Amino acid sequence: MKLHDELPVDHRLSQVYRVGAGLCGAALLVFGCLGFADGLSFFSTSGETVAGLSSNGLLSLVSVVTAVVLVGGAAVGGNTASTINITVGALFVLSGFVNLALLDSSANVLAFRIQNVLFSFAMGLVIATFGMYGRVSGKLPLDNPYWRHRHERSTARNRPEGVPGVVARSGLPGRPA
């Protein structure tokens, strides 16, 4: 059984993934569009200030493309949105580290300054947290589809007769009866 089969279409976690992707995507879209509206030089390494951050045309383009990916994930929803959020969040954090190393060098093609690095770390953690919500934890509830997927043998063994998908609470190690 695949994990995407475990998560119902109308599960409440899907809304968290969608809202997170949509809000972060909208913020990045605004930032990118403001950069395009200012007519920034595409490959300037010094950049111009847009919404408190340094930007150039390339960073505006990257922001808009990332926003489209996040909003697309929000439109699809479910595990797709969660996976996109986790991936994009990790890429933002990685970008923060890479651009931190490139500050004040000629290889700084996205015109990052320290504010951009801090924003990249913060936005990456926010996006990844939206994606991991309800998916990654040591104490997921028994009715959580991700917990059930990880413990298929336990859930099949403790499922009451005649009730598919319901997990009996007794008999599971570390779980109250």
JOKAPE-V529522 format. One record per pair of residues at least 12 apart in sequence whose ideal C-beta (glycine too) atoms are under 10 Angstrom apart, sorted by the first residue. I is the first residue (numbers start at 0). J is the second residue. D is the distance in whole Angstrom. If there is no record, write none. Layout:
i: (I;I)
j: (J;J)
d: (D;D)
This chain:
i: (0;0;0;1;1;2;2;2;2;2;2;2;2;2;3;3;3;3;3;3;4;4;4;5;5;5;5;5;5;5;5;5;6;6;6;6;6;6;6;6;6;6;6;7;7;7;8;8;9;9;10;10;10;10;10;10;11;12;12;12;12;12;12;12;12;12;12;12;13;13;13;13;13;13;13;13;14;14;15;15;15;15;15;15;15;15;15;15;16;16;16;16;16;16;16;16;16;16;16;16;16;16;16;16;16;16;16;17;17;17;17;17;17;17;17;17;17;17;18;18;18;19;19;19;19;19;19;19;19;19;19;19;19;19;19;19;19;20;20;20;20;20;20;20;20;20;20;20;20;20;20;20;20;20;20;20;21;21;21;21;21;21;21;21;21;22;22;22;22;22;22;23;23;23;23;23;23;23;23;23;23;23;23;23;23;23;24;24;24;24;24;24;24;24;24;24;24;24;24;24;24;24;25;25;25;25;26;26;26;26;26;26;27;27;27;27;27;27;27;27;27;27;27;27;27;27;27;28;28;28;28;28;28;28;29;29;29;29;29;30;30;30;30;30;30;30;30;30;30;30;30;30;31;31;31;31;31;31;31;31;31;31;31;31;31;32;32;32;32;32;33;33;33;33;33;33;34;34;34;34;34;34;34;34;34;34;34;34;34;34;34;34;35;35;35;35;35;35;35;36;36;37;37;37;37;37;38;39;39;39;39;39;39;39;39;40;40;40;40;41;41;41;41;41;41;41;42;42;42;42;42;42;43;43;43;43;43;43;43;44;44;44;44;44;44;44;44;44;44;45;45;45;46;46;46;46;46;46;46;47;48;48;49;50;51;51;51;52;52;52;52;52;52;52;52;53;53;53;53;53;53;53;53;53;54;54;54;54;54;55;55;55;55;55;56;57;57;57;58;58;58;58;58;58;59;60;61;61;62;65;65;65;65;65;65;66;68;68;68;68;69;69;69;69;69;69;71;72;72;72;72;78;78;78;78;80;80;81;81;81;81;81;81;81;81;82;82;83;83;84;84;84;84;84;84;84;84;84;85;85;85;85;85;85;85;85;86;86;86;87;87;87;87;87;87;88;88;88;88;88;88;88;88;88;88;89;89;89;89;89;90;90;90;90;91;91;91;91;91;91;91;91;91;91;92;92;92;92;92;92;92;92;93;93;94;94;94;94;94;94;94;94;95;95;95;95;95;95;95;95;95;95;95;96;96;96;96;97;97;97;97;98;98;98;98;98;98;98;99;99;99;99;99;99;99;100;101;102;102;133;133;134;138;140;140;141;141;141;141;141;141;141;141;141;141;142;142;142;142;143;144;146;147;147;150;150;150;150;153;153;153;153;153;153;154;154;154;156;156;157;157;157;157)
j: (147;148;151;78;148;78;81;82;134;144;145;147;148;149;77;78;79;82;144;148;78;144;148;78;143;144;145;146;147;148;151;164;76;77;78;81;133;134;143;144;145;147;148;77;144;164;76;77;76;77;76;77;78;133;143;144;133;76;77;78;80;81;132;133;134;143;144;145;75;76;77;78;79;80;81;133;76;80;80;81;84;128;129;130;131;132;133;134;72;73;75;76;77;78;79;80;81;82;83;84;85;129;130;131;132;133;134;70;72;73;74;75;76;77;80;81;84;129;73;80;129;69;72;73;80;81;83;84;88;125;126;127;128;129;130;131;132;66;68;69;70;71;72;73;74;75;76;79;80;81;83;84;87;126;129;130;66;69;70;72;73;74;76;80;129;69;70;73;125;126;129;65;66;69;70;72;73;84;87;88;91;122;123;125;126;129;62;63;65;66;67;68;69;70;71;72;73;74;83;84;87;126;66;69;70;73;50;62;66;69;122;125;59;61;62;63;64;65;66;67;68;69;70;87;91;122;126;62;63;65;66;67;69;70;49;50;62;63;66;49;50;51;52;54;58;59;62;63;65;66;118;122;49;54;56;58;59;60;61;62;63;64;65;66;67;49;59;62;63;66;49;50;52;54;59;62;46;47;49;50;52;54;55;56;57;58;59;60;61;62;63;110;49;54;56;59;60;62;63;49;59;49;54;55;56;59;56;53;54;55;56;57;58;59;110;55;56;57;110;55;56;57;58;59;60;108;55;56;57;108;109;110;55;56;57;58;107;108;110;101;103;104;105;106;107;108;109;110;111;107;110;112;58;107;109;110;111;112;115;110;112;114;62;118;114;115;118;110;111;112;114;115;117;118;119;107;109;110;111;112;113;114;115;118;109;110;111;112;115;107;108;109;110;111;110;108;109;110;98;108;109;110;111;115;109;109;94;109;109;87;90;91;94;122;126;87;83;86;87;90;83;84;87;88;126;129;83;84;86;87;130;130;134;144;145;129;130;129;130;131;132;133;134;135;145;130;134;126;130;125;126;127;128;129;130;131;132;134;126;127;128;129;130;131;134;135;126;127;130;122;123;126;127;129;130;122;123;124;125;126;127;128;129;130;131;123;124;126;127;130;119;123;126;127;118;119;120;121;122;123;124;125;126;127;119;120;121;122;123;124;126;127;119;123;109;111;115;116;119;120;122;123;111;115;116;117;118;119;120;121;122;123;124;116;119;120;123;109;111;116;119;110;111;112;113;115;116;119;111;113;115;116;117;119;120;116;116;115;116;145;146;146;173;166;174;153;154;157;165;166;167;168;171;174;175;164;165;166;168;166;164;166;164;166;166;171;172;174;166;167;170;171;172;174;166;167;171;170;171;169;170;171;174)
d: (10;8;7;9;9;6;10;10;10;8;7;10;5;9;7;5;8;10;10;10;10;9;9;9;10;4;8;10;6;5;9;9;10;6;6;9;10;10;10;5;8;10;9;9;8;10;8;7;10;10;10;8;10;9;9;7;8;10;8;9;10;8;7;4;8;8;8;9;10;5;5;8;10;7;8;10;8;10;9;8;9;10;6;9;10;5;7;10;8;8;9;7;7;8;8;4;4;9;8;6;10;6;6;10;7;9;9;10;8;5;8;9;5;9;5;9;10;9;8;9;7;9;9;8;8;9;10;6;9;8;7;9;8;2;7;10;8;10;9;5;7;8;5;4;9;9;9;10;5;9;6;5;8;8;7;8;10;7;6;9;4;8;10;9;10;9;10;9;9;9;8;9;8;6;9;10;9;8;8;9;9;7;10;6;5;7;10;10;8;4;7;8;3;4;8;8;6;10;10;10;9;9;7;8;7;9;9;9;8;9;8;10;10;9;5;7;9;5;4;9;9;7;9;9;10;8;9;7;6;9;4;8;9;7;10;8;9;10;8;7;6;10;7;7;9;8;5;9;10;8;9;10;9;8;10;8;5;7;8;3;4;8;8;6;9;10;8;9;7;9;5;6;10;8;8;9;9;8;5;9;9;4;7;7;9;7;3;8;10;7;9;10;10;10;7;5;8;9;8;9;9;6;8;10;9;8;8;10;6;5;5;9;8;6;8;6;6;9;9;6;3;6;10;9;8;10;7;7;6;6;10;9;4;8;9;10;10;9;6;9;9;8;6;8;5;7;9;6;9;9;6;9;7;9;8;3;8;7;9;8;9;9;10;10;7;10;9;9;9;8;5;5;9;6;10;9;9;5;6;4;9;7;6;10;8;6;9;10;8;10;8;7;4;10;9;6;6;8;10;9;5;6;8;8;10;10;9;7;10;6;8;8;10;10;9;10;6;9;7;10;7;7;6;10;7;10;8;7;9;8;9;10;9;9;9;9;8;8;5;8;8;9;6;10;9;7;9;9;7;9;5;7;8;5;3;8;9;10;8;5;9;9;4;6;8;9;9;9;8;9;8;5;8;10;8;8;5;7;7;4;3;7;8;6;8;7;10;9;6;9;9;7;9;10;9;5;7;9;5;3;8;9;6;8;7;6;10;9;4;7;9;7;9;8;8;9;9;9;5;9;10;7;9;8;5;8;8;4;4;9;9;6;10;8;9;8;10;9;9;9;9;10;4;9;10;7;6;7;8;8;9;5;9;9;9;10;10;9;7;7;10;10;10;10;10;9;8;9;10;5;9;6;7;7;10;9;8;7;10;10;9;9;8;7;8;8;10;10;8;10;8;6;8;9;5;9;9;8;9;7;5;6;9)
